[in-house]
Amino acid sequence: EKKLISYCFLTAINIPQDFSIEQDKLGCIEGYEFTFVDPYPEKFGRTSSLEAATYRKVIIKLDAYSPDIALNKAYKFLLTKLAIWSLLYTKCIFSFENNKSLNVFGLGGMHTLHSASDGKMLRKYVELNYISRPKWSIQFEGVSDSILSKSYHIEQNLHKLKYSKKVIDTLCSYIIAANEFNHMNLLRELWTAIEVLNKKEKPRTIPKKDIGTRENGEEANSAKSAISRCCKSIGRDEKLLLNSARIIRNISTHNTYKSDYAKYICQELCSVFLDVLIYHSDVDRDTNFDDALPKVEQVFKGKKNQVVVISL
């Protein structure tokens, strides 16, 4: 029988100069212990690193049944935390400077997994697309406390969802793309994340008696219905933005098309994505994904072309 073993995941992250983080304000997510250290404890034997000295050293302690499982869980936990910080930060501060990505919380160049008991290194993962970057200095006072408070509430609730893996996977894909300087890639990832979190896994079959037809109907589960659900979940009409992003995504997927407005669209999509996450963070933890999505009206044509509207 496999037993849970305690592991420590060592890494480093880049944090803006004006983003003051105190350890006691981070909160605790069940199953994980996130700690800033300087330097790393001697027992881990990690004295060198790829990143600049300005990066904050981090240890994530967790339990898992194997080193591979621990590495995967810790890495996704780190990406999820940074993604939520990044989305909240982007909502407060935004720069159109071409030499900056939308994500200000850069990943370190190397992550190592160690045994918590003796510090022995068990796994090492090097970020293939690691880019050393200086600290941002944007002079925006008071933003960090608000972001940490909001991010803790969102992160804690998302981890408890019955469908948490689906949400966390979208956050991980987003932050990996946001860590680069390719805004077209980021646009595609943002649209995909928004669509995934608003598109049903198992569309319903609508009984013919309910819509007055000879055959059963099918619940719409297209990009159009996902956009409608998204707008309803965030409480505002963003159809123009989302349809524009979808069109650009579709065109750029098959050729080298680039939009001059990609970075601006990404900023607006970040705001939508964040509000979608906030919506899901307020869902009851025992609710299935499809049941968590808001109902939208769908039009069916019954006998003699009679219009029947059903909320699905």
The 8 nearest C-alpha neighbors of each residue, nearest first, counted from 0:
[[1, 2, 3, 64, 65, 4, 63, 62],
 [2, 0, 64, 3, 65, 4, 63, 62],
 [3, 1, 64, 4, 0, 63, 65, 62],
 [2, 4, 64, 63, 62, 5, 1, 65],
 [3, 5, 62, 63, 64, 2, 6, 65],
 [4, 6, 62, 115, 61, 63, 114, 3],
 [7, 5, 115, 114, 61, 113, 60, 62],
 [6, 8, 60, 113, 115, 59, 112, 114],
 [7, 9, 112, 59, 58, 111, 60, 113],
 [10, 8, 58, 111, 110, 57, 112, 7],
 [9, 11, 110, 57, 56, 107, 109, 58],
 [12, 10, 56, 107, 55, 57, 54, 106],
 [13, 11, 106, 107, 54, 55, 105, 14],
 [12, 14, 54, 105, 104, 55, 106, 134],
 [13, 15, 104, 12, 16, 134, 18, 103],
 [16, 14, 135, 134, 18, 17, 136, 103],
 [17, 15, 136, 18, 135, 134, 14, 19],
 [16, 18, 15, 138, 136, 19, 139, 137],
 [19, 17, 143, 15, 16, 20, 14, 142],
 [18, 20, 143, 17, 21, 16, 144, 15],
 [21, 19, 18, 22, 143, 24, 25, 144],
 [20, 22, 24, 23, 19, 25, 35, 144],
 [21, 23, 24, 25, 20, 34, 35, 26],
 [22, 24, 21, 25, 26, 20, 27, 34],
 [25, 23, 22, 21, 26, 147, 20, 148],
 [26, 24, 22, 23, 147, 27, 21, 151],
 [25, 27, 24, 151, 28, 23, 22, 148],
 [26, 28, 29, 32, 25, 31, 33, 151],
 [29, 27, 31, 155, 30, 26, 32, 154],
 [28, 30, 31, 27, 155, 32, 158, 159],
 [31, 29, 61, 28, 32, 62, 60, 27],
 [32, 30, 61, 29, 28, 60, 33, 59],
 [31, 33, 60, 59, 34, 61, 27, 30],
 [34, 32, 59, 58, 31, 60, 35, 57],
 [35, 33, 58, 57, 36, 59, 32, 22],
 [34, 36, 57, 56, 58, 55, 22, 33],
 [37, 35, 56, 38, 57, 39, 34, 58],
 [38, 36, 39, 56, 35, 55, 40, 57],
 [37, 39, 36, 40, 56, 46, 41, 45],
 [38, 40, 37, 36, 41, 45, 43, 56],
 [41, 39, 42, 43, 38, 44, 36, 37],
 [42, 40, 43, 44, 39, 45, 46, 38],
 [43, 41, 118, 44, 40, 117, 119, 45],
 [44, 42, 118, 41, 45, 40, 119, 120],
 [43, 45, 42, 41, 46, 118, 40, 119],
 [46, 44, 43, 47, 39, 41, 48, 40],
 [45, 47, 44, 48, 39, 38, 41, 43],
 [48, 46, 45, 49, 44, 50, 39, 109],
 [47, 49, 50, 46, 109, 108, 45, 51],
 [50, 48, 108, 109, 51, 47, 107, 131],
 [49, 51, 48, 108, 107, 131, 52, 54],
 [52, 50, 53, 54, 49, 131, 48, 133],
 [51, 53, 54, 50, 55, 48, 56, 49],
 [54, 52, 51, 55, 134, 13, 133, 50],
 [53, 55, 13, 12, 52, 11, 51, 56],
 [56, 54, 11, 12, 13, 57, 53, 35],
 [57, 55, 11, 36, 35, 10, 37, 54],
 [58, 56, 35, 10, 11, 34, 9, 36],
 [57, 59, 9, 34, 8, 33, 7, 60],
 [60, 58, 33, 8, 32, 7, 34, 61],
 [59, 61, 7, 32, 6, 31, 8, 58],
 [60, 62, 31, 6, 5, 30, 59, 7],
 [61, 63, 5, 4, 3, 6, 69, 64],
 [64, 62, 3, 69, 4, 65, 68, 5],
 [63, 65, 3, 2, 4, 1, 68, 62],
 [64, 66, 68, 67, 63, 69, 4, 3],
 [67, 65, 69, 68, 70, 121, 64, 122],
 [68, 66, 70, 69, 65, 71, 122, 64],
 [67, 69, 71, 65, 66, 70, 72, 63],
 [70, 68, 66, 72, 63, 67, 71, 73],
 [71, 69, 67, 73, 68, 72, 74, 66],
 [70, 72, 68, 74, 69, 73, 75, 67],
 [73, 71, 69, 75, 74, 70, 76, 68],
 [74, 72, 76, 70, 75, 71, 69, 77],
 [73, 75, 77, 71, 76, 72, 70, 78],
 [76, 74, 78, 72, 77, 73, 79, 71],
 [75, 77, 73, 79, 74, 78, 72, 80],
 [76, 78, 74, 80, 75, 79, 73, 81],
 [77, 79, 75, 81, 171, 80, 76, 82],
 [80, 78, 82, 76, 77, 81, 170, 171],
 [79, 81, 77, 83, 82, 78, 76, 84],
 [80, 82, 84, 78, 79, 83, 85, 77],
 [83, 81, 85, 79, 174, 84, 80, 78],
 [82, 84, 86, 85, 80, 81, 150, 87],
 [85, 83, 81, 87, 82, 86, 88, 80],
 [84, 86, 88, 82, 83, 87, 102, 81],
 [87, 85, 89, 83, 88, 84, 269, 82],
 [86, 88, 90, 84, 89, 85, 146, 83],
 [89, 87, 85, 91, 90, 86, 84, 92],
 [90, 88, 92, 86, 91, 87, 93, 85],
 [89, 91, 87, 88, 92, 270, 86, 93],
 [92, 90, 88, 89, 87, 93, 142, 139],
 [93, 91, 89, 90, 88, 94, 139, 137],
 [92, 94, 89, 95, 91, 90, 101, 266],
 [93, 95, 96, 92, 99, 101, 97, 100],
 [94, 96, 97, 93, 262, 263, 99, 98],
 [97, 95, 94, 98, 99, 100, 93, 262],
 [96, 98, 99, 95, 100, 180, 94, 262],
 [99, 97, 96, 100, 180, 95, 94, 101],
 [100, 98, 97, 96, 101, 180, 94, 95],
 [99, 101, 180, 102, 179, 178, 177, 98],
 [100, 102, 177, 103, 99, 89, 93, 178],
 [101, 103, 177, 100, 85, 178, 104, 105],
 [102, 104, 105, 101, 15, 85, 14, 100],
 [105, 103, 13, 14, 102, 81, 12, 85],
 [106, 104, 13, 12, 103, 178, 107, 102],
 [107, 105, 12, 13, 108, 11, 104, 129],
 [108, 106, 11, 12, 109, 50, 10, 105],
 [107, 109, 126, 129, 49, 50, 125, 106],
 [108, 110, 125, 107, 124, 126, 10, 111],
 [109, 111, 10, 124, 9, 123, 125, 112],
 [112, 110, 123, 9, 122, 8, 124, 113],
 [111, 113, 8, 122, 121, 7, 120, 9],
 [114, 112, 120, 7, 119, 118, 121, 6],
 [113, 115, 6, 118, 119, 116, 117, 7],
 [116, 114, 6, 7, 5, 118, 117, 113],
 [115, 117, 114, 118, 5, 6, 119, 113],
 [116, 118, 119, 114, 115, 42, 43, 113],
 [119, 117, 43, 114, 42, 113, 115, 116],
 [120, 118, 113, 114, 117, 121, 43, 42],
 [119, 121, 113, 112, 122, 118, 114, 111],
 [122, 120, 113, 112, 119, 66, 114, 123],
 [121, 123, 112, 111, 120, 124, 113, 66],
 [124, 122, 111, 110, 112, 125, 121, 109],
 [123, 125, 110, 109, 111, 126, 122, 112],
 [124, 126, 109, 108, 127, 110, 123, 129],
 [127, 125, 129, 108, 128, 109, 124, 107],
 [126, 128, 129, 125, 108, 124, 130, 109],
 [129, 127, 126, 130, 179, 108, 178, 125],
 [128, 130, 126, 108, 127, 131, 107, 106],
 [131, 129, 132, 128, 108, 105, 179, 106],
 [132, 130, 50, 129, 133, 51, 108, 107],
 [131, 133, 130, 134, 105, 13, 51, 50],
 [134, 132, 135, 131, 53, 51, 13, 15],
 [133, 135, 15, 16, 136, 14, 132, 13],
 [134, 136, 15, 16, 137, 133, 103, 14],
 [135, 137, 16, 138, 17, 15, 134, 139],
 [136, 138, 139, 135, 17, 16, 15, 92],
 [139, 137, 136, 17, 140, 16, 18, 135],
 [140, 138, 137, 17, 142, 141, 92, 18],
 [141, 139, 142, 138, 17, 143, 18, 137],
 [140, 142, 143, 144, 139, 145, 18, 17],
 [141, 143, 145, 140, 144, 146, 139, 18],
 [142, 144, 146, 18, 145, 141, 19, 147],
 [145, 143, 147, 146, 142, 148, 141, 19],
 [144, 146, 148, 143, 142, 147, 149, 141],
 [147, 145, 143, 149, 148, 144, 150, 87],
 [148, 146, 150, 144, 145, 149, 151, 143],
 [147, 149, 145, 146, 151, 150, 144, 152],
 [150, 148, 146, 152, 151, 147, 145, 153],
 [149, 151, 153, 147, 152, 148, 146, 154],
 [150, 152, 154, 148, 149, 153, 155, 147],
 [151, 153, 149, 155, 150, 154, 156, 148],
 [154, 152, 150, 156, 151, 280, 155, 157],
 [155, 153, 151, 157, 156, 152, 150, 158],
 [156, 154, 152, 158, 153, 157, 28, 151],
 [155, 157, 280, 159, 153, 158, 154, 152],
 [158, 156, 280, 154, 159, 160, 155, 163],
 [159, 157, 156, 163, 155, 160, 154, 167],
 [160, 158, 156, 157, 284, 163, 161, 155],
 [161, 159, 284, 163, 162, 157, 158, 156],
 [160, 162, 284, 163, 285, 287, 286, 159],
 [161, 163, 160, 164, 165, 288, 287, 166],
 [162, 164, 160, 166, 165, 158, 161, 157],
 [165, 163, 167, 166, 162, 168, 158, 161],
 [166, 164, 168, 163, 167, 162, 169, 196],
 [167, 165, 163, 169, 168, 164, 170, 162],
 [166, 168, 170, 164, 169, 165, 163, 171],
 [167, 169, 171, 165, 170, 166, 164, 172],
 [170, 168, 172, 192, 166, 167, 171, 173],
 [169, 171, 167, 173, 168, 172, 79, 82],
 [170, 172, 168, 174, 173, 78, 169, 79],
 [173, 171, 169, 175, 170, 174, 168, 176],
 [172, 174, 170, 176, 171, 175, 188, 177],
 [175, 173, 177, 82, 176, 171, 172, 178],
 [174, 176, 178, 172, 177, 173, 171, 179],
 [175, 177, 185, 173, 174, 178, 179, 172],
 [178, 176, 174, 179, 102, 175, 185, 101],
 [177, 179, 175, 176, 102, 174, 105, 100],
 [178, 180, 177, 176, 181, 100, 175, 128],
 [179, 181, 100, 182, 99, 178, 177, 98],
 [182, 180, 183, 184, 179, 185, 176, 100],
 [181, 183, 185, 184, 262, 261, 186, 180],
 [182, 184, 186, 185, 181, 261, 187, 257],
 [185, 183, 187, 182, 186, 181, 188, 176],
 [184, 186, 182, 188, 176, 183, 187, 177],
 [187, 185, 183, 189, 184, 188, 265, 182],
 [186, 188, 184, 190, 248, 185, 189, 191],
 [189, 187, 191, 185, 186, 190, 173, 192],
 [190, 188, 192, 186, 191, 187, 185, 193],
 [189, 191, 193, 187, 192, 188, 194, 186],
 [192, 190, 188, 194, 189, 193, 195, 187],
 [193, 191, 189, 195, 169, 194, 190, 188],
 [194, 192, 190, 196, 191, 195, 272, 189],
 [193, 195, 191, 197, 192, 196, 198, 225],
 [196, 194, 192, 198, 197, 193, 191, 169],
 [195, 197, 193, 194, 198, 192, 166, 275],
 [198, 196, 225, 194, 195, 229, 228, 193],
 [199, 197, 225, 195, 194, 196, 220, 200],
 [198, 200, 289, 201, 202, 220, 197, 288],
 [199, 201, 202, 289, 198, 288, 220, 195],
 [200, 202, 199, 203, 289, 220, 198, 218],
 [203, 201, 218, 199, 220, 200, 204, 219],
 [204, 202, 218, 205, 217, 201, 311, 219],
 [203, 205, 217, 216, 218, 206, 215, 202],
 [204, 206, 216, 215, 217, 203, 207, 218],
 [207, 205, 215, 208, 209, 204, 216, 210],
 [208, 206, 215, 212, 209, 210, 214, 211],
 [207, 209, 211, 206, 210, 212, 215, 213],
 [210, 208, 207, 206, 211, 205, 212, 307],
 [209, 211, 207, 208, 301, 212, 307, 299],
 [210, 212, 301, 208, 207, 302, 209, 213],
 [213, 211, 301, 207, 214, 210, 302, 208],
 [214, 212, 207, 215, 211, 302, 208, 301],
 [215, 213, 207, 212, 216, 206, 211, 208],
 [214, 216, 207, 206, 205, 204, 217, 213],
 [217, 215, 205, 204, 207, 214, 206, 218],
 [218, 216, 204, 205, 219, 203, 215, 202],
 [217, 219, 203, 202, 204, 220, 205, 216],
 [220, 218, 221, 217, 224, 202, 297, 223],
 [219, 221, 224, 198, 218, 199, 202, 225],
 [220, 222, 223, 224, 219, 225, 198, 226],
 [221, 223, 225, 224, 226, 194, 220, 198],
 [224, 222, 226, 221, 225, 227, 220, 242],
 [223, 225, 227, 221, 226, 222, 220, 228],
 [226, 224, 197, 222, 198, 228, 223, 227],
 [225, 227, 229, 223, 224, 228, 222, 230],
 [228, 226, 224, 230, 229, 225, 231, 223],
 [229, 227, 231, 225, 226, 230, 293, 197],
 [228, 230, 226, 232, 231, 227, 197, 225],
 [231, 229, 236, 227, 233, 235, 228, 232],
 [230, 232, 234, 228, 229, 233, 227, 235],
 [231, 233, 229, 230, 234, 228, 293, 278],
 [234, 232, 230, 231, 274, 235, 275, 229],
 [235, 233, 231, 232, 230, 236, 229, 274],
 [236, 234, 230, 233, 237, 231, 232, 229],
 [235, 237, 230, 238, 234, 231, 239, 233],
 [236, 238, 240, 239, 230, 241, 235, 271],
 [239, 237, 241, 240, 236, 242, 226, 230],
 [240, 238, 242, 237, 241, 243, 236, 244],
 [239, 241, 243, 237, 238, 242, 244, 264],
 [242, 240, 244, 238, 243, 239, 245, 237],
 [241, 243, 245, 239, 244, 240, 238, 246],
 [244, 242, 240, 246, 241, 245, 239, 247],
 [245, 243, 241, 247, 242, 246, 248, 240],
 [244, 246, 242, 248, 243, 247, 241, 249],
 [245, 247, 249, 243, 248, 244, 242, 250],
 [248, 246, 244, 250, 249, 245, 251, 243],
 [247, 249, 245, 251, 187, 246, 250, 252],
 [250, 248, 246, 252, 247, 251, 245, 253],
 [249, 251, 247, 252, 248, 253, 246, 254],
 [252, 250, 256, 254, 248, 253, 249, 255],
 [253, 251, 249, 250, 254, 248, 255, 187],
 [252, 254, 251, 250, 249, 255, 256, 248],
 [255, 253, 251, 256, 252, 250, 257, 249],
 [254, 256, 251, 257, 253, 252, 250, 183],
 [257, 255, 251, 254, 250, 258, 247, 252],
 [258, 256, 255, 259, 183, 251, 261, 247],
 [257, 259, 261, 260, 256, 183, 247, 262],
 [260, 258, 261, 257, 262, 263, 183, 264],
 [259, 261, 258, 263, 262, 264, 265, 257],
 [262, 260, 264, 258, 263, 259, 182, 183],
 [261, 263, 265, 264, 182, 260, 266, 95],
 [262, 264, 266, 265, 260, 261, 267, 95],
 [265, 263, 261, 267, 266, 262, 268, 260],
 [266, 264, 268, 262, 263, 267, 186, 269],
 [265, 267, 269, 263, 264, 268, 262, 270],
 [266, 268, 264, 270, 269, 265, 263, 271],
 [269, 267, 265, 271, 270, 266, 272, 264],
 [270, 268, 272, 266, 267, 271, 265, 273],
 [269, 271, 273, 267, 268, 272, 90, 274],
 [272, 270, 268, 274, 273, 269, 275, 267],
 [273, 271, 269, 275, 274, 270, 193, 268],
 [272, 274, 276, 270, 275, 271, 269, 86],
 [273, 275, 277, 271, 276, 272, 233, 278],
 [276, 274, 278, 272, 273, 277, 233, 271],
 [277, 275, 273, 279, 274, 278, 280, 272],
 [276, 278, 274, 280, 275, 279, 273, 153],
 [279, 277, 275, 276, 280, 281, 274, 232],
 [280, 278, 276, 282, 281, 277, 275, 157],
 [279, 281, 277, 156, 157, 278, 282, 153],
 [280, 282, 279, 278, 283, 277, 156, 153],
 [283, 281, 279, 280, 284, 291, 278, 286],
 [282, 284, 285, 286, 281, 160, 291, 280],
 [283, 285, 160, 161, 286, 159, 282, 156],
 [286, 284, 283, 161, 287, 160, 282, 159],
 [287, 285, 283, 284, 291, 161, 290, 288],
 [288, 286, 290, 289, 291, 161, 285, 162],
 [287, 289, 291, 290, 162, 286, 292, 161],
 [290, 288, 199, 291, 292, 287, 200, 201],
 [289, 291, 287, 288, 292, 286, 293, 199],
 [292, 290, 288, 289, 287, 286, 293, 282],
 [291, 293, 290, 289, 294, 197, 288, 228],
 [294, 292, 228, 232, 291, 295, 231, 290],
 [295, 293, 311, 310, 292, 296, 228, 231],
 [296, 294, 310, 311, 228, 293, 297, 227],
 [295, 297, 310, 309, 311, 308, 298, 294],
 [298, 296, 309, 308, 310, 295, 299, 311],
 [297, 299, 308, 307, 309, 306, 296, 300],
 [300, 298, 307, 306, 301, 308, 210, 297],
 [301, 299, 306, 304, 305, 307, 298, 302],
 [302, 300, 211, 305, 212, 304, 210, 306],
 [301, 303, 304, 305, 211, 212, 300, 213],
 [302, 304, 305, 301, 300, 306, 211, 212],
 [305, 303, 300, 302, 301, 306, 299, 307],
 [304, 306, 301, 303, 300, 302, 307, 299],
 [307, 305, 300, 299, 301, 304, 308, 298],
 [306, 308, 299, 298, 300, 210, 305, 309],
 [309, 307, 298, 297, 299, 296, 306, 310],
 [310, 308, 297, 296, 311, 307, 298, 299],
 [309, 311, 296, 295, 294, 297, 308, 298],
 [310, 294, 295, 296, 309, 297, 218, 293]]
